[in-house]
Amino acid sequence: MLHSPAPTTRFFVLSSPRSGTHMLRTSLESHPQVVCMTEMFNPDYTEQRYDFTPDTPAADILANHIFTPDAMTRPCVGFLLHREGARFGNWPDLWSILERDTALAVVSLRRRNLLRRYLSHQLISRPHAAETPPAPLRLDKNLLARDFRLQEAKIAEFDAAFRRHPLLPVVYEDLSDRYAETMDRIQSFLNVALMPVRPSTTKRTTPPLAEAISNYLQLKRHFAGTKWHGFFED
């Protein structure tokens, strides 16, 4: 008796800048059963790569550029999407379309140490970002606290919005420190065969926080009595 092939798992990765998105995407792309596209709804990434524009309806991009008949011959097809910070063009209905499609699996990637995320974002955004080692940065305590609150709120908001979907929280630090175990967990969630995978780039060596932040000790004292104090332990 012939058995019908299992339906393709459709998914997207929810993330924030500097939270391991590239590491996860290229790891998934190295799996022969997985198609994992880039930030398909960020014109900064797609204007030079695809033949749609910010005026192309979101539903058309999903059907004709992501979950295409050709792609859907693979066991698992997905793409990346940042919770905030990307230019979403003319796609105001994108989130509602995704929320209604409750068969769509969601990998919710986040970074446990939000100080490291913020520092990485500041370093990559400044001139001479490739400088090694990077010159220490002075961070504003109020901007730092505001970013911590924003990141926590966005993660909670989007996890709630997609609570009716198959949803897997993934922490960047687990992906980095327990790579094989974490990737096995993600592959199981996406219903693909467990295989050794690897990202296209190696993890960058990061300096201790005390060397990367010029006012580190002052910030550590300031946040000592808060729920974020653990971010300041290297």
Secondary structure, 3 states (H helix, E strand, C coil): CCCCCCCCEEEEEEECCCCCHHHHHHHHHCCCCEEEEEECCCHHHHCCCCCCCCCCCHHHHHHHHHCCCCHHHCCEEEEEEECCCCCCCCCCCHHHHHHHCCCCEEEEEECCCHHHHHHHHHHHHCCCCCCCCCCCECCCHHHHHHHHHHHHHHHHHHHHHCCCCCEEEEEHHHHHHCHHHHHHHHHHHCCCCCCCCCCCCCCCCCCCHHHHECCHHHHHHHCCCCCCHHHHCC
